[in-house]
Amino acid sequence: MVVVEIESNIETKLEDGKGYILLGETLSNQDTRHFRRAFENLERKNIKEIYVNMARVNQIDSSGVGILVVCLKRAKEKGGNFKIMFPRDEVKRIFKLVNIYSYFEIIE
Amino acid sequence: MVSELILKIPAYYKYVKIFKDLIEDILELNGISKDEIYEVKLAIAEAAVNVIKHSYCCECDKEIELTIEINEKSMVFMMRDFGEKVDIREIKSRDLDNFKENGLGVYIIKSVMDSVEYQHMKKGTLLTMSKVMGDGSCGNREQHRD
């Protein structure tokens, strides 16, 4: 079964027990609230495998980076996985700039 | 190549993009490399968001003024706000080992700029950021772990 929910520019999909968060073009100060809600919805459903598809993200700021790290930590604390899919160079660059590139499992 | 420009935006997040777009155009016209433009845009946007969040406490009609000075050797960006004075001692770069969701912006600004200085004004705060042209090492950069 596939369940899809959309809030703002963030789409959440449940498929085969895995959670997918598909982001729009930005993950910035104004998007973090929606991202948190999407993540918490999956958490409430006890989804352990969460994939964040960043293929469309071309702008990310410190708030966007911050929410990703917080969610990664929360997922790991609960024994889950939180993986980043298809990040563009802009995203990888800021991950490297703030030394968090190695925190994430990245799927190219 | 010596230029000075003053840009002003109202303190709304949606206008921060205008700063970024204008800076990109201005720096491109001055022959600044794409890498440096990327880093400057990142720092300016983080600084402007911090002004809205902390000096003005929320979006409002007050101004954020950005003065840009470019010469052959360096770029200087002076961001002025007219809001609450933030305790300069509290403005710290993020310790990544104790990562929290907020506060990473200052770390980014200090990582990409060569010098960063906060100064209280009669009203508000002046943040002066400078970057030496074509200096890959950037003296003030944070220590990177990898």
gemmi code that builds the backbone of each chain (N, CA, C; Angstrom):
import gemmi

chains = {
    "A": [
        ("MET", (0.840, -1.200, 0.000), (0.000, 0.000, 0.000), (0.881, 1.259, 0.000)),
        ("VAL", (0.478, 2.233, -0.744), (1.215, 3.492, -0.782), (0.305, 4.609, -0.251)),
        ("VAL", (0.803, 5.335, 0.736), (0.030, 6.463, 1.273), (0.831, 7.729, 1.040)),
        ("VAL", (0.214, 8.723, 0.452), (0.933, 9.969, 0.162), (0.256, 11.136, 0.871)),
        ("GLU", (1.038, 11.950, 1.548), (0.510, 13.170, 2.167), (1.359, 14.340, 1.669)),
        ("ILE", (0.718, 15.478, 1.434), (1.465, 16.650, 0.952), (1.191, 17.843, 1.858)),
        ("GLU", (2.258, 18.475, 2.320), (2.091, 19.708, 3.092), (3.123, 20.709, 2.585)),
        ("SER", (2.651, 21.903, 2.265), (3.525, 22.922, 1.701), (4.245, 22.315, 0.493)),
        ("ASN", (5.573, 22.395, 0.458), (6.273, 21.821, -0.696), (6.927, 20.497, -0.318)),
        ("ILE", (6.360, 19.856, 0.696), (6.938, 18.595, 1.179), (5.912, 17.466, 1.037)),
        ("GLU", (6.352, 16.386, 0.419), (5.461, 15.249, 0.185), (5.972, 14.057, 0.997)),
        ("THR", (5.067, 13.413, 1.689), (5.461, 12.240, 2.470), (4.786, 11.004, 1.888)),
        ("LYS", (5.564, 9.950, 1.752), (5.009, 8.736, 1.163), (5.394, 7.533, 2.012)),
        ("LEU", (4.441, 6.662, 2.225), (4.700, 5.421, 2.951), (4.607, 4.276, 1.963)),
        ("GLU", (5.641, 3.472, 1.889), (5.624, 2.372, 0.933), (6.432, 1.205, 1.490)),
        ("ASP", (5.804, 0.064, 1.570), (6.463, -1.158, 2.086), (7.119, -0.920, 3.447)),
        ("GLY", (6.439, -0.207, 4.286), (6.951, 0.023, 5.640), (8.063, 1.058, 5.725)),
        ("LYS", (8.387, 1.659, 4.612), (9.428, 2.697, 4.611), (8.788, 4.075, 4.387)),
        ("GLY", (9.398, 5.094, 5.000), (8.877, 6.444, 4.852), (9.758, 7.259, 3.923)),
        ("TYR", (9.136, 7.963, 2.997), (9.885, 8.808, 2.058), (9.404, 10.253, 2.215)),
        ("ILE", (10.357, 11.153, 2.394), (10.017, 12.580, 2.438), (10.622, 13.209, 1.178)),
        ("LEU", (9.755, 13.712, 0.329), (10.224, 14.340, -0.913), (10.139, 15.859, -0.757)),
        ("LEU", (11.294, 16.498, -0.832), (11.347, 17.942, -0.619), (11.170, 18.722, -1.917)),
        ("GLY", (10.752, 19.974, -1.784), (10.662, 20.873, -2.928), (12.019, 21.507, -3.202)),
        ("GLU", (12.011, 22.701, -3.737), (13.276, 23.321, -4.145), (14.085, 23.900, -2.985)),
        ("THR", (13.408, 24.131, -1.857), (14.127, 24.760, -0.738), (13.973, 23.960, 0.549)),
        ("LEU", (15.000, 24.028, 1.361), (14.890, 23.552, 2.747), (15.561, 24.648, 3.585)),
        ("SER", (14.752, 25.632, 3.944), (15.297, 26.787, 4.642), (14.445, 27.100, 5.861)),
        ("ASN", (14.781, 28.204, 6.469), (14.107, 28.677, 7.661), (12.578, 28.520, 7.611)),
        ("GLN", (12.013, 28.782, 6.436), (10.556, 28.756, 6.340), (9.979, 27.366, 6.060)),
        ("ASP", (10.842, 26.409, 5.786), (10.374, 25.054, 5.469), (10.519, 24.084, 6.631)),
        ("THR", (11.298, 24.468, 7.637), (11.667, 23.487, 8.663), (10.453, 23.002, 9.465)),
        ("ARG", (9.495, 23.899, 9.676), (8.291, 23.526, 10.433), (7.552, 22.389, 9.702)),
        ("HIS", (7.439, 22.515, 8.396), (6.738, 21.502, 7.609), (7.542, 20.198, 7.584)),
        ("PHE", (8.855, 20.342, 7.511), (9.701, 19.142, 7.491), (9.547, 18.386, 8.819)),
        ("ARG", (9.592, 19.140, 9.907), (9.473, 18.512, 11.232), (8.157, 17.752, 11.335)),
        ("ARG", (7.086, 18.389, 10.841), (5.769, 17.748, 10.917), (5.759, 16.457, 10.091)),
        ("ALA", (6.351, 16.500, 8.914), (6.408, 15.309, 8.062), (7.183, 14.192, 8.769)),
        ("PHE", (8.303, 14.559, 9.371), (9.131, 13.569, 10.073), (8.361, 12.992, 11.270)),
        ("GLU", (7.717, 13.877, 12.018), (7.004, 13.410, 13.214), (5.801, 12.533, 12.859)),
        ("ASN", (5.184, 12.808, 11.722), (4.096, 11.932, 11.259), (4.599, 10.513, 11.035)),
        ("LEU", (5.777, 10.404, 10.441), (6.367, 9.078, 10.200), (6.778, 8.429, 11.519)),
        ("GLU", (7.326, 9.250, 12.407), (7.732, 8.750, 13.735), (6.526, 8.149, 14.474)),
        ("ARG", (5.420, 8.875, 14.423), (4.204, 8.425, 15.121), (3.715, 7.087, 14.558)),
        ("LYS", (3.975, 6.871, 13.282), (3.554, 5.619, 12.654), (4.599, 4.530, 12.868)),
        ("ASN", (5.583, 4.870, 13.692), (6.661, 3.931, 14.056), (7.473, 3.444, 12.847)),
        ("ILE", (7.654, 4.341, 11.903), (8.457, 4.019, 10.715), (9.939, 4.156, 11.089)),
        ("LYS", (10.683, 3.099, 10.869), (12.099, 3.105, 11.270), (13.045, 3.500, 10.138)),
        ("GLU", (12.607, 3.235, 8.933), (13.457, 3.562, 7.777), (12.903, 4.816, 7.107)),
        ("ILE", (13.644, 5.906, 7.209), (13.172, 7.160, 6.607), (14.185, 7.645, 5.554)),
        ("TYR", (13.667, 7.910, 4.380), (14.503, 8.381, 3.271), (14.065, 9.804, 2.905)),
        ("VAL", (15.033, 10.719, 2.842), (14.721, 12.095, 2.466), (15.235, 12.328, 1.048)),
        ("ASN", (14.303, 12.496, 0.138), (14.684, 12.703, -1.264), (14.929, 14.202, -1.492)),
        ("MET", (16.197, 14.554, -1.730), (16.572, 15.964, -1.880), (16.895, 16.319, -3.336)),
        ("ALA", (16.430, 15.501, -4.250), (16.783, 15.715, -5.667), (16.394, 17.098, -6.166)),
        ("ARG", (15.302, 17.631, -5.626), (14.831, 18.934, -6.145), (15.391, 20.135, -5.380)),
        ("VAL", (16.079, 19.879, -4.261), (16.510, 20.992, -3.400), (17.701, 21.726, -4.022)),
        ("ASN", (17.508, 23.002, -4.309), (18.647, 23.792, -4.808), (19.020, 24.927, -3.851)),
        ("GLN", (18.263, 25.063, -2.769), (18.612, 26.072, -1.758), (18.405, 25.483, -0.380)),
        ("ILE", (19.464, 25.532, 0.406), (19.371, 25.044, 1.783), (20.178, 25.999, 2.652)),
        ("ASP", (19.689, 26.257, 3.854), (20.437, 27.145, 4.750), (20.709, 26.432, 6.075)),
        ("SER", (21.210, 27.181, 7.037), (21.606, 26.552, 8.300), (20.413, 25.927, 9.020)),
        ("SER", (19.228, 26.532, 8.875), (18.039, 25.953, 9.506), (17.704, 24.606, 8.872)),
        ("GLY", (17.852, 24.541, 7.549), (17.589, 23.282, 6.846), (18.573, 22.206, 7.265)),
        ("VAL", (19.828, 22.574, 7.358), (20.848, 21.617, 7.804), (20.531, 21.178, 9.240)),
        ("GLY", (20.159, 22.161, 10.057), (19.877, 21.873, 11.467), (18.759, 20.866, 11.647)),
        ("ILE", (17.674, 21.039, 10.900), (16.536, 20.129, 11.083), (16.902, 18.716, 10.607)),
        ("LEU", (17.732, 18.625, 9.576), (18.142, 17.291, 9.104), (18.951, 16.566, 10.173)),
        ("VAL", (19.870, 17.300, 10.812), (20.721, 16.659, 11.826), (19.886, 16.250, 13.048)),
        ("VAL", (18.965, 17.114, 13.434), (18.106, 16.805, 14.588), (17.282, 15.541, 14.299)),
        ("CYS", (16.710, 15.461, 13.105), (15.894, 14.294, 12.755), (16.754, 13.031, 12.638)),
        ("LEU", (17.952, 13.188, 12.105), (18.877, 12.051, 12.038), (19.150, 11.502, 13.444)),
        ("LYS", (19.428, 12.420, 14.365), (19.716, 12.006, 15.746), (18.518, 11.289, 16.361)),
        ("ARG", (17.339, 11.866, 16.148), (16.125, 11.284, 16.733), (15.855, 9.901, 16.163)),
        ("ALA", (16.044, 9.761, 14.859), (15.822, 8.457, 14.227), (16.794, 7.422, 14.788)),
        ("LYS", (18.046, 7.827, 14.939), (19.062, 6.882, 15.430), (18.805, 6.495, 16.884)),
        ("GLU", (18.380, 7.477, 17.680), (18.078, 7.186, 19.097), (16.998, 6.118, 19.225)),
        ("LYS", (16.110, 6.066, 18.241), (15.019, 5.083, 18.274), (15.367, 3.833, 17.477)),
        ("GLY", (16.636, 3.708, 17.131), (17.095, 2.510, 16.435), (16.732, 2.492, 14.963)),
        ("GLY", (16.430, 3.653, 14.423), (16.028, 3.699, 13.017), (17.122, 4.197, 12.106)),
        ("ASN", (16.769, 4.375, 10.857), (17.694, 4.901, 9.857), (17.104, 6.140, 9.197)),
        ("PHE", (17.977, 7.068, 8.855), (17.534, 8.321, 8.234), (18.543, 8.599, 7.119)),
        ("LYS", (18.099, 8.414, 5.889), (19.052, 8.501, 4.777), (18.682, 9.641, 3.829)),
        ("ILE", (19.714, 10.224, 3.264), (19.532, 11.325, 2.317), (19.689, 10.780, 0.898)),
        ("MET", (18.711, 11.073, 0.058), (18.769, 10.582, -1.327), (19.021, 11.724, -2.314)),
        ("PHE", (19.877, 11.475, -3.259), (20.107, 12.317, -4.439), (20.357, 13.793, -4.141)),
        ("PRO", (21.216, 14.120, -3.174), (21.464, 15.551, -2.926), (22.227, 16.180, -4.087)),
        ("ARG", (21.873, 17.411, -4.420), (22.600, 18.140, -5.463), (23.908, 18.666, -4.888)),
        ("ASP", (24.736, 19.196, -5.772), (26.030, 19.724, -5.334), (25.867, 20.834, -4.299)),
        ("GLU", (24.833, 21.686, -4.463), (24.617, 22.794, -3.522), (24.430, 22.267, -2.107)),
        ("VAL", (23.708, 21.155, -2.015), (23.421, 20.572, -0.697), (24.683, 19.915, -0.132)),
        ("LYS", (25.359, 19.160, -0.978), (26.581, 18.478, -0.516), (27.624, 19.490, -0.052)),
        ("ARG", (27.646, 20.600, -0.746), (28.642, 21.631, -0.432), (28.427, 22.206, 0.973)),
        ("ILE", (27.193, 22.481, 1.322), (26.941, 23.042, 2.651), (27.136, 21.964, 3.727)),
        ("PHE", (26.809, 20.709, 3.412), (27.081, 19.615, 4.355), (28.583, 19.568, 4.672)),
        ("LYS", (29.386, 19.729, 3.613), (30.844, 19.679, 3.807), (31.330, 20.906, 4.569)),
        ("LEU", (30.750, 22.043, 4.248), (31.150, 23.293, 4.899), (30.955, 23.227, 6.415)),
        ("VAL", (29.872, 22.609, 6.845), (29.624, 22.543, 8.292), (30.017, 21.179, 8.881)),
        ("ASN", (30.790, 20.446, 8.116), (31.367, 19.186, 8.611), (30.347, 18.134, 9.020)),
        ("ILE", (29.259, 18.053, 8.296), (28.287, 17.016, 8.668), (28.081, 15.996, 7.556)),
        ("TYR", (28.873, 16.114, 6.505), (28.698, 15.211, 5.354), (28.762, 13.748, 5.806)),
        ("SER", (29.691, 13.491, 6.693), (29.890, 12.101, 7.108), (28.826, 11.622, 8.096)),
        ("TYR", (28.015, 12.538, 8.614), (26.949, 12.123, 9.545), (25.898, 11.281, 8.829)),
        ("PHE", (25.684, 11.597, 7.552), (24.556, 11.012, 6.842), (24.961, 9.840, 5.958)),
        ("GLU", (24.021, 8.925, 5.838), (24.179, 7.907, 4.802), (23.535, 8.518, 3.558)),
        ("ILE", (24.337, 8.672, 2.512), (23.849, 9.364, 1.322), (23.711, 8.388, 0.158)),
        ("ILE", (22.551, 8.422, -0.448), (22.305, 7.580, -1.618), (22.379, 8.471, -2.855)),
        ("GLU", (23.331, 8.163, -3.711), (23.527, 9.010, -4.917), (22.635, 8.516, -6.045)),
    ],
    "B": [
        ("MET", (39.184, 48.580, -9.860), (37.905, 48.050, -9.400), (37.662, 48.468, -7.956)),
        ("VAL", (36.962, 49.551, -7.762), (36.558, 49.934, -6.412), (35.096, 50.336, -6.484)),
        ("SER", (34.257, 49.664, -5.741), (32.846, 50.021, -5.756), (32.277, 49.994, -4.353)),
        ("GLU", (31.285, 50.818, -4.164), (30.541, 50.773, -2.906), (29.065, 50.851, -3.258)),
        ("LEU", (28.310, 49.953, -2.678), (26.879, 49.919, -2.947), (26.125, 49.760, -1.643)),
        ("ILE", (24.956, 50.331, -1.575), (24.119, 50.165, -0.384), (22.782, 49.574, -0.816)),
        ("LEU", (22.438, 48.459, -0.191), (21.160, 47.798, -0.476), (20.321, 47.803, 0.793)),
        ("LYS", (19.019, 47.948, 0.644), (18.131, 47.915, 1.813), (16.947, 47.017, 1.517)),
        ("ILE", (16.598, 46.200, 2.504), (15.368, 45.403, 2.353), (14.566, 45.519, 3.653)),
        ("PRO", (13.248, 45.369, 3.581), (12.482, 45.247, 4.817), (12.741, 43.865, 5.424)),
        ("ALA", (12.572, 43.758, 6.719), (12.977, 42.531, 7.419), (11.943, 41.405, 7.271)),
        ("TYR", (11.850, 40.878, 6.069), (10.994, 39.716, 5.802), (11.857, 38.650, 5.140)),
        ("TYR", (11.584, 37.407, 5.500), (12.404, 36.319, 4.948), (12.368, 36.306, 3.417)),
        ("LYS", (11.194, 36.628, 2.857), (11.070, 36.541, 1.396), (12.011, 37.524, 0.685)),
        ("TYR", (12.389, 38.595, 1.371), (13.271, 39.578, 0.744), (14.761, 39.224, 0.858)),
        ("VAL", (15.075, 38.254, 1.690), (16.487, 37.857, 1.820), (17.008, 37.372, 0.464)),
        ("LYS", (16.126, 36.732, -0.276), (16.510, 36.240, -1.614), (16.946, 37.403, -2.517)),
        ("ILE", (16.327, 38.563, -2.300), (16.697, 39.730, -3.117), (18.154, 40.117, -2.850)),
        ("PHE", (18.533, 40.105, -1.566), (19.945, 40.332, -1.216), (20.839, 39.349, -1.976)),
        ("LYS", (20.458, 38.079, -1.908), (21.300, 37.039, -2.517), (21.422, 37.253, -4.028)),
        ("ASP", (20.294, 37.545, -4.662), (20.307, 37.715, -6.123), (21.127, 38.945, -6.528)),
        ("LEU", (20.937, 40.036, -5.775), (21.678, 41.255, -6.107), (23.175, 41.067, -5.888)),
        ("ILE", (23.508, 40.408, -4.786), (24.928, 40.171, -4.497), (25.557, 39.330, -5.609)),
        ("GLU", (24.826, 38.334, -6.056), (25.346, 37.489, -7.137), (25.658, 38.347, -8.368)),
        ("ASP", (24.703, 39.215, -8.734), (24.910, 40.074, -9.913), (26.095, 41.025, -9.701)),
        ("ILE", (26.138, 41.640, -8.528), (27.198, 42.627, -8.254), (28.574, 41.958, -8.282)),
        ("LEU", (28.677, 40.807, -7.642), (29.980, 40.146, -7.577), (30.396, 39.603, -8.948)),
        ("GLU", (29.410, 39.110, -9.683), (29.713, 38.640, -11.049), (30.266, 39.783, -11.897)),
        ("LEU", (29.619, 40.942, -11.783), (30.078, 42.116, -12.550), (31.498, 42.512, -12.164)),
        ("ASN", (31.880, 42.203, -10.930), (33.220, 42.547, -10.458), (34.213, 41.399, -10.646)),
        ("GLY", (33.789, 40.386, -11.378), (34.703, 39.302, -11.722), (35.056, 38.358, -10.588)),
        ("ILE", (34.175, 38.293, -9.598), (34.430, 37.382, -8.469), (34.100, 35.949, -8.895)),
        ("SER", (34.877, 34.988, -8.398), (34.680, 33.595, -8.819), (33.351, 33.045, -8.296)),
        ("LYS", (32.860, 32.029, -8.988), (31.574, 31.406, -8.618), (31.613, 30.842, -7.196)),
        ("ASP", (32.749, 30.244, -6.832), (32.881, 29.664, -5.487), (32.754, 30.739, -4.414)),
        ("GLU", (33.430, 31.865, -4.669), (33.372, 32.956, -3.683), (31.968, 33.564, -3.620)),
        ("ILE", (31.337, 33.659, -4.769), (29.967, 34.198, -4.786), (29.042, 33.296, -3.968)),
        ("TYR", (29.174, 31.991, -4.159), (28.351, 31.043, -3.406), (28.537, 31.251, -1.901)),
        ("GLU", (29.793, 31.364, -1.489), (30.078, 31.496, -0.051), (29.558, 32.818, 0.508)),
        ("VAL", (29.744, 33.885, -0.251), (29.276, 35.194, 0.220), (27.756, 35.209, 0.341)),
        ("LYS", (27.075, 34.671, -0.675), (25.605, 34.638, -0.640), (25.105, 33.873, 0.584)),
        ("LEU", (25.782, 32.775, 0.848), (25.398, 31.950, 2.011), (25.528, 32.758, 3.300)),
        ("ALA", (26.664, 33.432, 3.454), (26.921, 34.192, 4.683), (25.949, 35.360, 4.838)),
        ("ILE", (25.716, 36.081, 3.748), (24.820, 37.246, 3.810), (23.395, 36.801, 4.167)),
        ("ALA", (22.957, 35.710, 3.550), (21.599, 35.222, 3.838), (21.484, 34.799, 5.303)),
        ("GLU", (22.511, 34.109, 5.805), (22.473, 33.678, 7.217), (22.444, 34.898, 8.142)),
        ("ALA", (23.238, 35.902, 7.804), (23.289, 37.100, 8.644), (21.942, 37.827, 8.631)),
        ("ALA", (21.328, 37.928, 7.461), (20.039, 38.623, 7.361), (18.947, 37.865, 8.118)),
        ("VAL", (18.955, 36.546, 8.000), (17.966, 35.738, 8.735), (18.166, 35.920, 10.243)),
        ("ASN", (19.412, 35.986, 10.668), (19.680, 36.201, 12.098), (19.169, 37.564, 12.569)),
        ("VAL", (19.290, 38.573, 11.721), (18.765, 39.898, 12.086), (17.253, 39.813, 12.297)),
        ("ILE", (16.562, 39.162, 11.331), (15.096, 39.062, 11.445), (14.716, 38.282, 12.708)),
        ("LYS", (15.422, 37.161, 12.932), (15.084, 36.292, 14.069), (15.424, 36.927, 15.413)),
        ("HIS", (16.626, 37.496, 15.497), (17.129, 37.881, 16.818), (17.074, 39.385, 17.100)),
        ("SER", (17.433, 40.214, 16.122), (17.427, 41.655, 16.392), (16.014, 42.217, 16.319)),
        ("TYR", (15.276, 41.755, 15.311), (13.900, 42.247, 15.179), (12.882, 41.279, 15.795)),
        ("CYS", (13.345, 40.113, 16.184), (12.527, 39.077, 16.840), (11.470, 38.443, 15.936)),
        ("CYS", (11.173, 39.033, 14.834), (10.247, 38.437, 13.866), (10.241, 39.321, 12.605)),
        ("GLU", (9.505, 38.879, 11.606), (9.419, 39.673, 10.384), (8.711, 41.002, 10.682)),
        ("CYS", (9.182, 42.078, 10.076), (8.569, 43.387, 10.318), (9.007, 44.356, 9.211)),
        ("ASP", (8.501, 45.578, 9.264), (8.797, 46.553, 8.211), (10.121, 47.289, 8.412)),
        ("LYS", (10.823, 46.994, 9.510), (12.098, 47.702, 9.734), (13.129, 47.271, 8.687)),
        ("GLU", (14.173, 48.089, 8.569), (15.122, 47.861, 7.474), (16.343, 47.032, 7.870)),
        ("ILE", (16.828, 46.305, 6.898), (18.176, 45.729, 6.992), (18.975, 46.407, 5.884)),
        ("GLU", (20.068, 47.011, 6.272), (20.868, 47.772, 5.295), (22.203, 47.050, 5.085)),
        ("LEU", (22.524, 46.823, 3.843), (23.782, 46.131, 3.531), (24.652, 47.031, 2.661)),
        ("THR", (25.829, 47.361, 3.163), (26.787, 48.145, 2.382), (27.877, 47.193, 1.886)),
        ("ILE", (28.136, 47.280, 0.594), (29.141, 46.393, -0.003), (30.288, 47.244, -0.536)),
        ("GLU", (31.483, 46.929, -0.122), (32.664, 47.614, -0.661), (33.556, 46.569, -1.311)),
        ("ILE", (33.879, 46.820, -2.546), (34.742, 45.866, -3.261), (35.953, 46.618, -3.799)),
        ("ASN", (37.139, 46.112, -3.499), (38.324, 46.663, -4.152), (39.145, 45.514, -4.736)),
        ("GLU", (40.324, 45.801, -5.195), (41.109, 44.771, -5.895), (41.425, 43.574, -5.011)),
        ("LYS", (41.524, 43.819, -3.723), (42.012, 42.749, -2.851), (40.938, 42.103, -1.977)),
        ("SER", (39.890, 42.827, -1.688), (38.929, 42.267, -0.741), (37.507, 42.778, -0.949)),
        ("MET", (36.589, 42.091, -0.277), (35.185, 42.506, -0.274), (34.799, 42.710, 1.180)),
        ("VAL", (34.095, 43.801, 1.445), (33.628, 44.049, 2.809), (32.112, 44.222, 2.752)),
        ("PHE", (31.433, 43.532, 3.668), (29.971, 43.591, 3.732), (29.578, 44.067, 5.123)),
        ("MET", (28.862, 45.185, 5.171), (28.446, 45.727, 6.464), (26.931, 45.634, 6.567)),
        ("MET", (26.454, 44.829, 7.490), (25.013, 44.659, 7.647), (24.553, 45.381, 8.902)),
        ("ARG", (23.655, 46.292, 8.687), (23.209, 47.149, 9.780), (21.743, 46.865, 10.063)),
        ("ASP", (21.422, 46.687, 11.344), (20.009, 46.620, 11.707), (19.718, 47.693, 12.739)),
        ("PHE", (18.444, 47.909, 12.983), (18.035, 48.981, 13.889), (17.126, 48.411, 14.979)),
        ("GLY", (17.402, 47.154, 15.324), (16.539, 46.470, 16.289), (17.170, 46.389, 17.662)),
        ("GLU", (16.734, 45.363, 18.402), (17.246, 45.141, 19.749), (18.732, 44.807, 19.667)),
        ("LYS", (19.480, 45.302, 20.621), (20.905, 44.948, 20.652), (21.025, 43.512, 21.150)),
        ("VAL", (21.679, 42.706, 20.369), (21.921, 41.326, 20.780), (23.211, 41.325, 21.591)),
        ("ASP", (23.250, 40.565, 22.673), (24.472, 40.484, 23.476), (25.571, 39.835, 22.626)),
        ("ILE", (26.557, 40.644, 22.271), (27.606, 40.177, 21.356), (28.345, 38.958, 21.930)),
        ("ARG", (28.459, 38.911, 23.252), (29.148, 37.768, 23.869), (28.393, 36.453, 23.643)),
        ("GLU", (27.072, 36.592, 23.393), (26.245, 35.402, 23.189), (26.280, 34.906, 21.742)),
        ("ILE", (26.873, 35.724, 20.859), (26.932, 35.315, 19.451), (28.156, 34.427, 19.276)),
        ("LYS", (27.889, 33.135, 19.238), (29.013, 32.197, 19.182), (28.871, 31.269, 18.000)),
        ("SER", (30.000, 30.797, 17.575), (30.021, 29.808, 16.513), (29.589, 28.465, 17.096)),
        ("ARG", (28.867, 27.694, 16.296), (28.333, 26.413, 16.750), (29.418, 25.384, 17.027)),
        ("ASP", (29.278, 24.734, 18.172), (30.120, 23.586, 18.469), (29.400, 22.364, 17.908)),
        ("LEU", (29.967, 21.807, 16.863), (29.243, 20.725, 16.178), (29.120, 19.446, 16.999)),
        ("ASP", (29.972, 19.312, 17.995), (29.857, 18.124, 18.840), (28.618, 18.196, 19.732)),
        ("ASN", (28.179, 19.413, 20.002), (26.949, 19.593, 20.777), (25.887, 20.218, 19.876)),
        ("PHE", (25.646, 19.535, 18.807), (24.808, 20.100, 17.755), (23.390, 20.375, 18.241)),
        ("LYS", (22.937, 21.592, 17.977), (21.538, 21.944, 18.212), (20.995, 22.496, 16.910)),
        ("GLU", (19.662, 22.515, 16.838), (19.040, 22.877, 15.566), (19.361, 24.316, 15.147)),
        ("ASN", (19.415, 25.223, 16.101), (19.643, 26.625, 15.769), (21.081, 27.037, 16.074)),
        ("GLY", (21.509, 28.111, 15.440), (22.820, 28.676, 15.777), (23.928, 28.299, 14.821)),
        ("LEU", (23.573, 27.538, 13.811), (24.586, 27.116, 12.855), (24.972, 28.245, 11.900)),
        ("GLY", (24.106, 29.244, 11.800), (24.328, 30.348, 10.866), (25.633, 31.084, 11.126)),
        ("VAL", (25.933, 31.351, 12.395), (27.165, 32.074, 12.732), (28.387, 31.225, 12.370)),
        ("TYR", (28.269, 29.931, 12.574), (29.357, 29.026, 12.197), (29.633, 29.146, 10.694)),
        ("ILE", (28.551, 29.172, 9.915), (28.706, 29.280, 8.470), (29.344, 30.621, 8.093)),
        ("ILE", (28.856, 31.692, 8.708), (29.405, 33.027, 8.395), (30.909, 33.042, 8.697)),
        ("LYS", (31.286, 32.535, 9.864), (32.703, 32.553, 10.238), (33.539, 31.607, 9.385)),
        ("SER", (32.880, 30.575, 8.871), (33.612, 29.623, 8.025), (33.977, 30.219, 6.672)),
        ("VAL", (33.080, 31.050, 6.132), (33.319, 31.511, 4.760), (33.945, 32.909, 4.684)),
        ("MET", (33.869, 33.652, 5.787), (34.451, 34.999, 5.775), (35.820, 34.984, 6.470)),
        ("ASP", (36.670, 35.949, 6.112), (37.991, 36.014, 6.742), (37.956, 36.798, 8.043)),
        ("SER", (37.030, 37.731, 8.132), (36.900, 38.420, 9.415), (35.434, 38.784, 9.648)),
        ("VAL", (35.017, 38.632, 10.884), (33.618, 38.865, 11.260), (33.619, 39.649, 12.562)),
        ("GLU", (32.930, 40.788, 12.547), (32.957, 41.628, 13.747), (31.576, 42.236, 14.005)),
        ("TYR", (31.120, 42.098, 15.243), (29.841, 42.696, 15.625), (30.119, 43.946, 16.446)),
        ("GLN", (29.319, 44.982, 16.185), (29.528, 46.240, 16.893), (28.169, 46.851, 17.241)),
        ("HIS", (27.987, 47.184, 18.531), (26.749, 47.857, 18.914), (26.761, 49.292, 18.423)),
        ("MET", (25.658, 49.734, 17.884), (25.503, 51.125, 17.468), (24.518, 51.780, 18.433)),
        ("LYS", (24.328, 53.073, 18.266), (23.382, 53.764, 19.139), (22.031, 53.050, 19.077)),
        ("LYS", (21.648, 52.688, 17.873), (20.432, 51.893, 17.670), (20.804, 50.690, 16.827)),
        ("GLY", (20.657, 49.506, 17.370), (20.918, 48.298, 16.597), (22.373, 47.851, 16.584)),
        ("THR", (22.670, 47.006, 15.609), (23.991, 46.366, 15.550), (24.546, 46.461, 14.131)),
        ("LEU", (25.865, 46.564, 14.053), (26.543, 46.542, 12.763), (27.416, 45.287, 12.712)),
        ("LEU", (27.169, 44.485, 11.704), (27.989, 43.295, 11.493), (28.879, 43.559, 10.283)),
        ("THR", (30.188, 43.499, 10.487), (31.119, 43.714, 9.375), (31.804, 42.387, 9.036)),
        ("MET", (31.648, 41.993, 7.790), (32.241, 40.730, 7.330), (33.161, 41.050, 6.160)),
        ("SER", (34.357, 40.523, 6.186), (35.216, 40.776, 5.035), (35.832, 39.484, 4.521)),
        ("LYS", (36.135, 39.528, 3.265), (36.678, 38.338, 2.604), (37.771, 38.771, 1.640)),
        ("VAL", (38.908, 38.145, 1.791), (40.021, 38.453, 0.897), (39.777, 37.739, -0.427)),
        ("MET", (39.988, 38.449, -1.502), (39.723, 37.911, -2.828), (40.665, 36.767, -3.176)),
        ("GLY", (40.078, 35.677, -3.667), (40.884, 34.582, -4.189), (41.749, 33.906, -3.149)),
        ("ASP", (41.369, 34.044, -1.882), (42.139, 33.420, -0.806), (41.472, 32.111, -0.434)),
        ("GLY", (41.931, 31.045, -1.076), (41.326, 29.741, -0.834), (41.379, 29.295, 0.601)),
        ("SER", (42.410, 29.731, 1.327), (42.566, 29.221, 2.697), (41.682, 29.952, 3.694)),
        ("CYS", (41.389, 31.211, 3.448), (40.551, 32.022, 4.319), (40.932, 31.887, 5.783)),
        ("GLY", (41.742, 32.814, 6.237), (42.349, 32.761, 7.550), (41.476, 32.495, 8.742)),
        ("ASN", (40.222, 32.987, 8.706), (39.364, 32.858, 9.879), (38.534, 31.590, 9.862)),
        ("ARG", (38.784, 30.736, 8.901), (37.918, 29.580, 8.764), (37.977, 28.669, 9.970)),
        ("GLU", (36.823, 28.030, 10.264), (36.749, 27.069, 11.351), (37.579, 25.845, 10.975)),
        ("GLN", (38.058, 25.160, 11.975), (38.787, 23.927, 11.731), (37.829, 22.858, 11.245)),
        ("HIS", (38.115, 22.272, 10.140), (37.254, 21.205, 9.634), (37.817, 19.856, 10.064)),
        ("ARG", (36.880, 18.962, 10.392), (37.333, 17.695, 10.947), (37.751, 16.684, 9.903)),
        ("ASP", (37.176, 16.749, 8.689), (37.478, 15.693, 7.738), (38.574, 16.076, 6.767)),
    ],
}
model = gemmi.Model(1)
for chain_id, residues in chains.items():
    chain = gemmi.Chain(chain_id)
    for i, (resn, *xyz) in enumerate(residues, 1):
        res = gemmi.Residue()
        res.name, res.seqid = resn, gemmi.SeqId(i, " ")
        for name, pos in zip(("N", "CA", "C"), xyz):
            atom = gemmi.Atom()
            atom.name, atom.element = name, gemmi.Element(name[0])
            atom.pos, atom.b_iso = gemmi.Position(*pos), 0.0
            res.add_atom(atom)
        chain.add_residue(res)
    model.add_chain(chain)
structure = gemmi.Structure()
structure.add_model(model)
structure.setup_entities()
